[in-house]
Amino acid sequence: MERHVTSDNLNEFGLFDKLLATVDIPTAQAYFEKVEGAPVKRIKVKLKVDKLLRQFILIKDFDID
């Protein structure tokens, strides 16, 4: 069964929040610092992870470097 995920139903049943809760913040922080070539504050990491995951889920043709 395929779920037709849209921005409106992305967090249906709290699934997106549960996904975000599984992210290892220090690992994500290291990833973003490597990609951006500059330090990233911990508070910004959560915002960047949220944005990246939303793009990955909602945009079918997503390329990860």
ABEGO torsion letter per residue (X at the ends): XBBBBBAAAAABGGAAAAAAAABBAAAAAAAAAAAAGBBBBAAAAAAAAAAAAAAAAABABBBBX
